[in-house]
């Protein structure tokens, strides 16, 4: 692929703290390499802002290899930007061309309050996991790999759901700010495995109750979540979540 | 939403089936007899109460859901992905539903109110008295604006169902890897076919078209 450099106009959301109203500010960045990642481009801008003595742009990031789920940002209306199945940190500047204007906003949802600039608090997800997204086992040595036979299809489907990194792009993309794709992935990956069976019914009821408490919207099946998910989690997990919830309620859980 | 939606889908099938009489020979008598049956059978009258309850619940829950969901994101995005990530009609169920509601009010005022509270001419078949709902329909659809409103109502219904059918199945947890494509296709066929048959009714009456079954030879 041809390497090139570009000049860009950025429109970035600035917000001092959780109580601030927030506003957009415009920045010109020049000589950006097409080989850079999107976050490196913001690093370049931040270096400049710091050297000018102004406040740098706060954004979340950690591993920068697409697996930790920390990076966020809505880039030109799309969580994690224009590339499919890609986190912001893995989005490269070759997705843009010279002269582009890029609007960068934080994930917006009542349940994800903006902490500063592009950083949002996603602790609502942590509380949903705490409500039941785990299995209770006595610690000790790991069991031998093949002592518990698991159907290959089940294992694969469970693994596909477990690929969820909990970044919150599904909530950011959903017009209702619904967390159903996240919760469905977390419920599915345990519901499909024998290890998840003992707490299966109680888990789904508790996690949904916590999800509702956090102020997420309700799912209306527009499937924007699946389209934006960097791990391409299937919306069929949402159908499974609905089944699990119905079954648990019907059996009096 | 899903349960009442599926219930209303079943109603559409029945409504469509009964009304399809207008396309066939001897439309007037057959249609009036069918309408009489629907209006006089006790079981159907009880179901009618359930139908109204279904409509009211579906409409009420729909608006409640829309209000809750809009309130879940107080600060709006400056730029949205729009049609890149989801279908416009899946995001517009409340607006499409409102259009259908407006249509429904007109539709009930046209036919249901006179059927139940009087105002229809009478007609005799084999010495038995029937309401001539067919004549009422023929007169109503003589006005071009009514035909246009009905066709637009059916188009709104079509878009609403295109999202609604598969969405209801998803909400009820009926979809999985194996059945999702089939359910989606059933939804597409249903959402085109049923509103199309409904839309053809005012058009057929306006233009005076009828299927000529006399010339079709059946199996026997």
Interface residues (C-beta under 8 A of the other chain):
Chain A: X11 X22 X24 X74 X76 X77 X78 X103 X105 X108 X109 X110 X111 X114 X157 X173 X175 X176 X177 X178 X215 X216 X217 X218 X219 X220 X221 X222 X223 X224 X227 X228 X234 X235 X236 X238 X239 X240 X241 X242 X243 X244 X246
Chain B: X65 X68 X69 X71 X72 X73 X74 X75 X76 X77 X78 X79 X80 X81 X82 X84 X85 X86 X87 X90 X91 X93 X163 X166 X167 X169 X170 X171 X172 X173 X174 X175 X176 X177 X180
